[in-house]
């Protein structure tokens, strides 16, 4: 089992910044990917950003050049730096940890990000 604890959500004005953190513990394997999904009210959950153990990153087009994902393997933590936030970024953000060999996902409890106009 892998446990994930998220932090860093909140309320911010448009144009502002937030940094999300997600710390993993438990049966941590190498060969994994970590990242963030988000779900806004009435919308499907979408992948925001991911980063593999090798440092390969992927972003949804709507956040490219605004969000940066990074990881600290010594702390088993993934970060999402969100700049130039827009009201449409408002959602619950969920951290995930994926074992690449099996594609099994573990999820955090979610953290609310609200961007006011």
N, C-alpha and C positions, 0 to 999 in steps of 0.2 A: 504494500500500500504506500501511496504517496499523499502527504498532506500539504496543502497550499494555504498560505495566509497572505491575504492582500491588504494593502494600505495605500492611502494617498488620494482617494477620491474626495469630492467636495463640490462646492459651488464657486464658480468663477465667472467673471464677465467676459464677453466676447473679446478676443484678442489676447486674453491672458494665458497663463501656463499652469499646468499641473504635472506632477510626476507620480506615476503609479509604481508600486513595488509589489513583488510577489515572492515570498520565500518558501522554498520546497523543503520538506523533511521526510524521513522514512526510508523506504527502499529505493534510494536514488541510484539509477544506473547511468553509465555513460551511454552515448548513442541515443541522445534524446533531443527533443525540441521543446522549447517553451514559447509562450506567447499570450496573446490577448484576443478574445472575441468581445463583441459588444452586442447588446440588444436594446433597441429603443422600443417604446410602447407601440404596439400594433405592427411591428416589423420583425422580420426574421433575424436570427442571430447571424452576424457576419464576422469573418476573420479580419481583424484589424492589422495585426503584425505578428510575425513569428521569427524565431532565431534558433538555428540548430546548434549542436554542440561544437560544430566546426566554425560557427560564426556566420553562416549564411543567413541572410535576412530576406524577408518578404513582407510587403505592405499592400494594403488595399489602396487603389488609386486615389481615393478621396483624402488620404492622410499623408501621402508622399510629400516630402519637403516640409512637413509640419511636425510629424511624429518621428521619434527615434527610439528603436528598441535596442537594449543592450543586456548583457548578462555578466554576473560575477560568479564563476563556478566555485570559487573558494567559499562563497556564502550560499551557494545554490539559490541564487536570487536573480530574477529577471526584472528589468525596469522598462517603463514606457514613459519617455519624456514627451509631453504633449504641449506644443507651442501654437500660437495663433489659433486658439480654440474658437470654434464656431458653434452657434446654437444647435446645428445639426449633429454635432458630436455628442450631444446629450444622450446618455444611455447608461445602462448597467454594464460595467466592464468585468469580464470574467477571465481570470488567468487559467491557463492550462499547461499541463506537463504531459508530453507524449513520448512514449517509448517507441522509437522508430522501428524496431524489429517486429513489433506486434501491432503497432498503431493503436495501442490502448492509451486512452486519455484519462487524466485525472483533472478535476476542476476545483477552483477556488469558490468561495461563497458569493463572490460578486461585490463590486463596489460602485456606488452611484457617482456619476459625473454629470453635473448640471451646468450648462453654459447659458448665461442670461444675455439677452440682446440689449 
